């Protein structure tokens, strides 16, 4: 661990890649929370694919592979793709998912055509543009990280400034409009911020995998909380952990690409959250269901003993376990329930092996009976 921390500080490549991946995770996680809540998860996939022709066109027009130039081209193409999706949805009968698929395929296909055209031209600096397909985090420079930091800071600052508006818009657009907020402008703003967040990560994880960095951290965070602020914080934290963790793991394993490793790390966090998150986790819910089932079984046996006691005008008359098993057909668990009730002091077993209610057990049974009558 100490050696790993030393490498993070001293190793230029690892430090640069880890910082860039961490910034990517924070920004995409924060904006991804709003995309997931607004049911626009696939928008990240469409924007990332739509950015590819922008990168190619920026290179063709400027002849430069400088990070700011390519980022501007990707942002413009991504925003254009988003605008076309919104326009198609609002002005035609085409549904949102169909519009997303249409723009994604058209822009991505156009981008691949442009990349193929560039590869056939005698440009001396054309190598490396195809890395935007799957990312090349190891090629990040300090200037690239600085660009990501500046853009990411602007995005997060705008999220903080418009926090109240974005919060209302994410949960109830109609209520937002009734309050007098410019819903369409806010929609364009939050979508534009999402475009910037996606463009920031293209060089790290690439066009194909970038959508995972938007959706996965937010999906994992949603399992842990019902509050937007906590969700955005956890989503950013999970994204940063996956980014730094993926960078570190790929540096420890020869020929292991960083981008896919980051996506695998965030996927592991999603799986962990789905299984173990309190209240929403599958294992947590399974354990809660088992506890409820045991509680119902215990209350059913206690109620059966109460019914038998009322028929015999008191608790002195014991009842064989076979009778209780017969009465419990459908919910079972009589043997374990009797042991639990005996431990609590609510029932006792007589010398002849029959079971009776104790005074405390009678009180509990009466409460259960009254609660059932009230519910009915």
Secondary structure, 3 states (H helix, E strand, C coil): CHHHHHHHHHCHHHHHHHHHHHHHHHHHHHHHHHHHHCCCHHHHHHHHHHHHHHHHHHHHHHCCCCHHHHHHHHHHHHHHHHHHHHHHHHHCCCCHHHHHHHHHHHHHHHHHHHHHHHHCCCCCCCCCHHHHCCCCHHHCCHHHHHHHHHHHHHHHHHHHHCHHHHHHHHHCHHHHHHCCCCHHHHHHHHHHHHHHHHHHCHHHHHHHHHHHHHHHHHHHHHCCCCCHHHHHHHHHHHHHHHHHHHHHHHHHCCCCCHHHHHHHHHHHHHHHHHHHCCCCCHHHHHHHHHHHHHHHHHHHHHHHHHHHHHHCCCCCCCECHHHHHHHCCCCCCHHHHHHHHHHHCCEEECCCCCEEECHHHHHHHHHHHHHHHHHC
